Amino acid sequence: MLYDVVIVGGSYAGVSAGLQLARARRKVLVVDAGLRRNRFARHSHGFLGQDGRDPADIAHDAQTQLRRYPTVDWLNGEATDASPCADGFAVTLSDARQYLGKRLILATGVVDQLPAIDGLAQQWGVNVFHCPYCHGYELGGGPIGVLATSELAMHHALMLPDWGATILFLNAAFEPDANQLASLKARGVRLERERVTAVGGQGADVTLASGRVVELKGLFTQPRIRMASPLAERLGCVFEEGPMGPFIKVDAQRATSVPGVFACGDAAIAAGNVAIAVGDGARTGGAVHASMMFAT
Ligand SMILES: Cc1cc2nc3c(=O)[nH]c(=O)nc-3n(C[C@H](O)[C@H](O)[C@H](O)COP(=O)(O)OP(=O)(O)OC[C@H]3O[C@@H](n4cnc5c(N)ncnc54)[C@H](O)[C@@H]3O)c2cc1C
């Protein structure tokens, strides 16, 4: 079966792209491994009309609505390879089944590489976060911790006082210079230089090398990200370097450097969220449709 479009990744960005294409009566296949980036959180914030809902429910409702369209096929599974072929692209699944699409959309998201600190992974999305807009409001004014993984922590540390009393745990990741110290002081940020040995005895509480425990309402950190899927690299897509890690380079129509391959959502954005992924997906769906109608 030759599809108009194969979409790899059936979360917010991929489903949003698929919706535009399904409504254009195009034949679409969505392949999804079901590992959304925010699957660790029970509440999603900041997405219009869905504020505070379980992110799994938001994704489930969107997928259910998309799958009602008769031109949409859905496969739960992992795409392990994609390569150009005479018809467009051949996408191979982990069980070796192969599907063809005239266009390919990568909506595969990213993976957060968490700092290797005892207990932190268990608190990810519960009491430890990366996005103040997503989870800062609920922390009730703090105290809020920022766990530095690099100098980028300055960004979080200078933002978070708007959400509550802020402590920056340097954890030997960097040492602020005189200007940075002045900026932190002006924002009322407290500095903690002692190494962090554990997170989460109670919620977001941080344990320091001396055994001292700092009680926190929430902790923010900036993990490095990596692509959730090697497909873009395998296809030869060009990447850009963002502050947190690489993302797929796309043009204004969300076309990658490989003709016929488009990308959207976190995989193709320096720093995304659900609202941005949904908007980006809608734009990509329209652009992919246009590329098939107006192709020269
Ligand atoms: C802990 C946490 C909490 C967050 N909270 C919020 C919040 O409150 N509000 C907010 O707006 N944003 C929040 N975010 C950010 C949000 O999760 C992302 O911006 C959003 O999920 C991006 O959507 P996406 O569709 O691009 O990627 P994802 O949602 O990550 O989905 C990518 C999909 O592609 C699939 N996939 C990947 N590779 C393959 C493959 N090879 N084959 C098949 N399928 C594949 C994955 O399994 C997954 O289903 C949070 C993130 C984290 C980590």
The ligand as an SDF file (V2000), in Angstrom:
LIG
                    3D

 53 58  0  0  0  0  0  0  0  0999 V2000
    8.2480   15.9550   32.5330 C   0  0  0  0  0  0  0  0  0  0  0  0
    7.7050   16.8290   31.4360 C   0  0  0  0  0  0  0  0  0  0  0  0
    6.5640   17.5720   31.6500 C   0  0  0  0  0  0  0  0  0  0  0  0
    6.0730   18.4030   30.6480 C   0  0  0  0  0  0  0  0  0  0  0  0
    4.9830   19.1660   30.9080 N   0  0  0  0  0  0  0  0  0  0  0  0
    4.4880   19.9770   29.9580 C   0  0  0  0  0  0  0  0  0  0  0  0
    3.3570   20.8110   30.2400 C   0  0  0  0  0  0  0  0  0  0  0  0
    2.8290   20.8400   31.3530 O   0  0  0  0  0  0  0  0  0  0  0  0
    2.9150   21.6110   29.2310 N   0  0  0  0  0  0  0  0  0  0  0  0
    3.4790   21.6210   27.9850 C   0  0  0  0  0  0  0  0  0  0  0  0
    2.9870   22.3600   27.1200 O   0  0  0  0  0  0  0  0  0  0  0  0
    4.5590   20.8450   27.7040 N   0  0  0  0  0  0  0  0  0  0  0  0
    5.0670   20.0320   28.6570 C   0  0  0  0  0  0  0  0  0  0  0  0
    6.1560   19.2420   28.3820 N   0  0  0  0  0  0  0  0  0  0  0  0
    6.7520   19.2780   27.0270 C   0  0  0  0  0  0  0  0  0  0  0  0
    5.9770   18.3100   26.0840 C   0  0  0  0  0  0  0  0  0  0  0  0
    6.0390   17.0190   26.6140 O   0  0  0  0  0  0  0  0  0  0  0  0
    6.5750   18.3210   24.6760 C   0  0  0  0  0  0  0  0  0  0  0  0
    6.7960   19.6350   24.2240 O   0  0  0  0  0  0  0  0  0  0  0  0
    5.6160   17.5950   23.7090 C   0  0  0  0  0  0  0  0  0  0  0  0
    5.3920   16.2740   24.1680 O   0  0  0  0  0  0  0  0  0  0  0  0
    6.1760   17.5910   22.2840 C   0  0  0  0  0  0  0  0  0  0  0  0
    5.2870   16.8920   21.4580 O   0  0  0  0  0  0  0  0  0  0  0  0
    5.8340   16.0470   20.2000 P   0  0  0  0  0  0  0  0  0  0  0  0
    4.6160   15.4920   19.5450 O   0  0  0  0  0  0  0  0  0  0  0  0
    6.7720   16.8660   19.4150 O   0  0  0  0  0  0  0  0  0  0  0  0
    6.7170   14.8790   20.8490 O   0  0  0  0  0  0  0  0  0  0  0  0
    6.3150   13.7420   21.9000 P   0  0  0  0  0  0  0  0  0  0  0  0
    5.0950   14.1200   22.6500 O   0  0  0  0  0  0  0  0  0  0  0  0
    7.5410   13.4570   22.6860 O   0  0  0  0  0  0  0  0  0  0  0  0
    5.9310   12.5050   20.9940 O   0  0  0  0  0  0  0  0  0  0  0  0
    6.8250   11.8800   20.1060 C   0  0  0  0  0  0  0  0  0  0  0  0
    6.1840   10.5600   19.7210 C   0  0  0  0  0  0  0  0  0  0  0  0
    6.9530    9.9530   18.6890 O   0  0  0  0  0  0  0  0  0  0  0  0
    7.1120    8.5770   19.0020 C   0  0  0  0  0  0  0  0  0  0  0  0
    8.3140    8.0580   18.3200 N   0  0  0  0  0  0  0  0  0  0  0  0
    9.6010    8.4770   18.4370 C   0  0  0  0  0  0  0  0  0  0  0  0
   10.4030    7.7580   17.6450 N   0  0  0  0  0  0  0  0  0  0  0  0
    9.6080    6.8610   17.0110 C   0  0  0  0  0  0  0  0  0  0  0  0
    9.8510    5.8370   16.0770 C   0  0  0  0  0  0  0  0  0  0  0  0
   11.0790    5.6010   15.6120 N   0  0  0  0  0  0  0  0  0  0  0  0
    8.8070    5.0820   15.6550 N   0  0  0  0  0  0  0  0  0  0  0  0
    7.5410    5.3220   16.0990 C   0  0  0  0  0  0  0  0  0  0  0  0
    7.2560    6.2960   16.9900 N   0  0  0  0  0  0  0  0  0  0  0  0
    8.2720    7.0500   17.4500 C   0  0  0  0  0  0  0  0  0  0  0  0
    7.2520    8.5600   20.5160 C   0  0  0  0  0  0  0  0  0  0  0  0
    7.0770    7.2740   21.0480 O   0  0  0  0  0  0  0  0  0  0  0  0
    6.1510    9.5670   20.8900 C   0  0  0  0  0  0  0  0  0  0  0  0
    4.8930    8.9430   20.9790 O   0  0  0  0  0  0  0  0  0  0  0  0
    6.7040   18.4440   29.3790 C   0  0  0  0  0  0  0  0  0  0  0  0
    7.8520   17.6680   29.1530 C   0  0  0  0  0  0  0  0  0  0  0  0
    8.3660   16.8840   30.1730 C   0  0  0  0  0  0  0  0  0  0  0  0
    9.6090   16.0940   29.9480 C   0  0  0  0  0  0  0  0  0  0  0  0
  1  2  1  0
  2  3  1  0
  2 52  2  0
  3  4  2  0
  4  5  1  0
  4 50  1  0
  5  6  2  0
  6  7  1  0
  6 13  1  0
  7  8  2  0
  7  9  1  0
  9 10  1  0
 10 11  2  0
 10 12  1  0
 12 13  2  0
 13 14  1  0
 14 15  1  0
 14 50  1  0
 15 16  1  0
 16 17  1  0
 16 18  1  0
 18 19  1  0
 18 20  1  0
 20 21  1  0
 20 22  1  0
 22 23  1  0
 23 24  1  0
 24 25  2  0
 24 26  1  0
 24 27  1  0
 27 28  1  0
 28 29  2  0
 28 30  1  0
 28 31  1  0
 31 32  1  0
 32 33  1  0
 33 34  1  0
 33 48  1  0
 34 35  1  0
 35 36  1  0
 35 46  1  0
 36 37  1  0
 36 45  1  0
 37 38  2  0
 38 39  1  0
 39 40  1  0
 39 45  2  0
 40 41  1  0
 40 42  2  0
 42 43  1  0
 43 44  2  0
 44 45  1  0
 46 47  1  0
 46 48  1  0
 48 49  1  0
 50 51  2  0
 51 52  1  0
 52 53  1  0
M  END
$$$$
